[in-house]
Amino acid sequence: MKMFCVQSVCIFVLLVNCTQKSIQPTNIQKDISFQRTSISLISNDRTMVRSSFAILFFIRDSRVRKDGTASIEVVLTVNGERCAFSTGKRVKSSNWDKVKQQVRGKDEEAQSLNNCLKAIKAKLYQKEAELLDRGFIITAELLRDAYFDKVESIKERSLFEVFEEHNKEQEKLVGNGVSKATYWISVYTVRLLKDFVQQKYKREDLYLRELNINFIQSFHSFLRVDKGMAQNSSTKHLKLLKKIINLSVTNSYITFNPFSTYKVEREPVEIDFLDEEELRKIINFETPISRFEKAKDFFLFGCFTGLSYIDIKTLMPEHFEKDNAGRIWIKKRRVKTGILSRIPLLPIAKLILDKYKGSSRIIPIQDPADINKYLKDIAILCNINKRITFHTSRHTFASTVTLANNISLEVVSKMLGHTNTRMTTHYAKLLDKCIGEQMDKLIDTFNCEK
């Protein structure tokens, strides 16, 4: 019964509105307009909100050009408020039908213009529906802005449009909280996605609303199979895609998040570090080859400071401070994360600094590819059966140099510039494994049953 009453009231209001809310003639419009009434019911307070919406196509007789053409304009009327804009189309004033609000004739040009006007009207109705769906109070100016895609919350956004916006903002932050490597990964992910979209969909871009779980699974397979990536390499690109989708949901570009049911997981990776015996082999390593000697020194500097390659390369005099007790500290924000690392300078690290005093940089470190190649040779010459890269020095500082010498997890985390102790805990677990393996050897040595 209640539903019948509400429907009756709606029909009555619609009839009254259509008969009583006709457009009054003015000096620029005497035509019949396309009009409809939007009615919404708010159940909380049982009130009814009514808005009258009309579309009028017209030409201004006062603005007819010498060639006899005039611009076709649109007037939107919402609850008595008017707003006009040009359609961008022109027509001979003699061919304009003011009553039907269309171009006279059946020739190709007339049909093309009339189809264009129909498309404009349909788009306006569509934008009105989208605005109402998102809870907007419709005004003439708001509807005009929505037509020209100036209302962000209803603007149809594409995947690469949002990605490029993200990358432009990220580029501005390079050197100020974002590393070049991080930005490069963002750019490379876009390149991979474009290759994938072109291969699978034969298109240049996709709308965000088109993305689903199948898109993510297919992109993952594309990275693993077509690009030959390992799981952890592909995960970097999937996590970045997930970030973009999450931003799109937050900004109301889309309502559904296809990543909500898709887990992006990394495979566990064994982190190599040098134990005390291996570290001493590197310290005692002597060579007449200059490039090997520099690689050894720079690697040891990393082992006794915990700084990454890029942080050592960007080390400046202002990053060194002396406290009241005479200790020298390295206080530097990590290039990768922007987190402050505070590291007391150990004697070996200070000796290396003094050795290269007067160089063009504090530490004139070699290129990453070169130093990793030299370290591989040094490991062979020192009989170290491990794959050593420069980053192994950071792992060695976290485990052998600090945690193995009873430096607390929290202190090590601060020196490494970690945001929390979770990653540092990983080094502690590795150290426990190393200790366990050495104790197993000790047990075998003193096994009474043998």
HELIX and SHEET records of a PDB file:
HELIX    1   1 LYS A    2  GLN A   20  1                                  19    
HELIX    2   2 ASP A   61  ARG A   63  5                                   3    
HELIX    3   3 SER A   93  ASN A   95  5                                   3    
HELIX    4   4 GLU A  108  ASP A  133  1                                  26    
HELIX    5   5 ALA A  140  TYR A  147  1                                   8    
HELIX    6   6 GLU A  152  ILE A  154  5                                   3    
HELIX    7   7 LEU A  159  LYS A  172  1                                  14    
HELIX    8   8 LYS A  180  TYR A  201  1                                  22    
HELIX    9   9 LEU A  208  GLU A  210  5                                   3    
HELIX   10  10 ILE A  213  SER A  221  1                                   9    
HELIX   11  11 PHE A  222  ASP A  226  3                                   5    
HELIX   12  12 GLN A  231  THR A  250  1                                  20    
HELIX   13  13 PRO A  258  THR A  261  5                                   4    
HELIX   14  14 GLU A  276  ILE A  283  1                                   8    
HELIX   15  15 SER A  290  CYS A  303  1                                  14    
HELIX   16  16 TYR A  309  LYS A  313  1                                   5    
HELIX   17  17 PRO A  317  HIS A  319  5                                   3    
HELIX   18  18 PRO A  347  LYS A  355  1                                   9    
HELIX   19  19 PRO A  368  LEU A  381  1                                  14    
HELIX   20  20 THR A  392  THR A  396  1                                   5    
HELIX   21  21 PHE A  397  THR A  402  3                                   6    
HELIX   22  22 LEU A  403  ASN A  405  5                                   3    
HELIX   23  23 LEU A  409  LEU A  416  1                                   8    
HELIX   24  24 ARG A  422  THR A  445  1                                  24    
SHEET    1   A 4 PHE A  34  ILE A  42  0                                        
SHEET    2   A 4 THR A  47  ILE A  59 -1                                        
SHEET    3   A 4 THR A  69  VAL A  78 -1                                        
SHEET    4   A 4 GLU A  81  LYS A  92 -1                                        
SHEET    1   B 2 TRP A  96  ASP A  97  0                                        
SHEET    2   B 2 GLN A 102  VAL A 103 -1                                        
SHEET    1   C 3 PHE A 320  LYS A 322  0                                        
SHEET    2   C 3 ILE A 328  ARG A 333 -1                                        
SHEET    3   C 3 LEU A 340  PRO A 344 -1                                        
END                                                                             
